C-alpha cells in the first residue's frame, strides 16, 4: 500500500517532506543536503523575507523572522547529515563556535561522504 504523502526524490526512499524538514530521524546524503538543506531553504527564506517586506515589516525584522522560520528545517537537515556520518545530533552545536563552526558544518555536511552501509541511525541513503 502506498503512502498518501508524497516522497521527495533523492531523499531516502520513504522520506516525506514532513520527515525531511521536521523529523530528527534518519539519514540523508550530500546531494539531498545541497538540494533541500541549502537551495530549498535558502529560496524559502528569501521568499519569506520578500513577502514579509511586502506586508510592511522592516527589512531587518523580516530577515530575523524568515531566519526563524527556516531554523528548525535547517537543523533537521543538518542532523540527518550528521547521522549519515555516524555522529549524534549534538554535533549540530558545532555551528555555534565562532568563525570555525560554520565552516566546519559546511565541510562536514556538504562535502564529506557518509558512512557506507547501515549505521546506528539507519540504512545508507539512496543516492
Residue pairs with C-beta under 8 A, 6 or more apart in sequence:
3 14
3 16
5 16
5 17
5 18
6 16
6 17
7 13
7 14
7 15
7 16
8 15
8 16
8 17
8 20
8 32
8 36
10 29
10 31
10 32
10 35
10 126
10 127
11 20
11 28
11 32
11 36
11 125
11 126
12 26
12 27
12 28
12 122
12 123
12 125
12 126
13 126
15 26
15 28
19 25
19 26
20 28
20 32
20 36
20 76
20 77
20 80
21 36
21 72
21 73
21 76
21 77
22 72
22 73
22 76
23 76
24 75
24 76
24 79
24 80
24 89
25 121
25 122
26 80
26 83
26 121
26 122
27 80
27 81
27 83
27 84
27 114
27 119
27 121
27 122
27 123
27 124
27 125
28 36
28 37
28 77
28 80
28 81
28 84
28 125
29 84
29 114
29 125
29 126
29 127
30 81
30 109
30 110
30 111
30 112
30 113
30 114
31 127
32 125
33 77
33 80
33 81
33 109
33 110
34 110
36 77
37 74
37 77
37 78
37 81
37 109
38 110
41 70
41 73
41 74
41 77
44 69
44 70
44 73
45 66
45 67
45 69
45 70
46 66
48 62
48 65
48 66
48 69
48 70
49 59
49 62
49 63
49 66
52 61
52 62
52 65
52 66
53 59
53 62
57 65
75 92
78 92
78 95
78 105
78 109
79 89
79 92
81 108
81 109
81 114
82 88
82 89
82 91
82 92
82 108
82 109
83 89
83 119
83 121
83 122
84 114
84 115
84 119
84 121
84 124
84 125
85 108
85 112
85 114
85 115
86 114
86 115
86 119
86 120
86 121
91 108
92 105
94 101
94 104
94 105
94 108
95 101
95 102
95 104
95 105
97 104
114 124
114 125
115 124
116 124
117 124
118 124
